[in-house]
Amino acid sequence: MTKNSTYFVSDMHFGTDVFGSSVEREKRFVRWIESVRGNMKALYLLGDVFDFWFEYRHAVPQGFTRFLGKIAELSDEGVEVHYFTGNHDIWIYRYLPHELGVILHREPLTTNIDGKIFYLAHGDGLGDNNLSFRFIRGLFHNRACRYFFSLIHPSFGIWLALKWANHSRRKEFEHPAPYLGEEREPLVMYAKDYIRRYPEIDYLIFGHRHIMLDLMLNRRSRMMIIGDWLKYFSYAVFDGEKLALEEVIR
Ligand SMILES: [Mn+2]
């Protein structure tokens, strides 16, 4: 079988058990990869793969063995794997690209896949003017903050980070932000504005919002928010002709 499909997936948040066992989600992810790898030519991980990740000079967080192994296997056999940082795993540097052979993206990417123009991004910070979110995002991207965090002993630093991440996960779980509709949802507004400036874009694909949305913006451009692996176990697939938003069955 020729490999002709490109897959997009995001927001697995591996490492958090707030929505059920992370290891179980990882096993399910690996089963899904196995079920589609026969026609997978490229895989785009669109951010928040890990609930928390930090690279110390000579150490990385424990866990994720099945996921990391499967990604390494894919890239070793020639599948192109792209890794976008999200807002939970921005501190990715040399280790994952070097160890797994993934192509790292810190910014949105416009790319041609089988003749169609795709705009790909995690989606955090796009069209969203929430001040406290922007402040925290700025802090996380600050080099000095990262440096000082790296000086804290990992046993304490990772514990602290996971505790905080779990706190925000729990908040999201209890009060999920509802879809605000086409006129008010920040990512939709952002996409509409973006295609006014770049009308050649065929597909805009985002993660981050933990909702499933498939929306025609005009006769040419279509946007998708591809859900997550906490509630939906969803992904998008482009077979060279059509783009579909799907949920994993088992
Ligand atoms: Mn997320």
Boltz pocket constraint, residues with backbone or C-beta under 6 A from the ligand:
constraints:
  - pocket:
      binder: B
      contacts: [[A, 11], [A, 47], [A, 48], [A, 86], [A, 208], [A, 209], [A, 210]]
      max_distance: 6.0
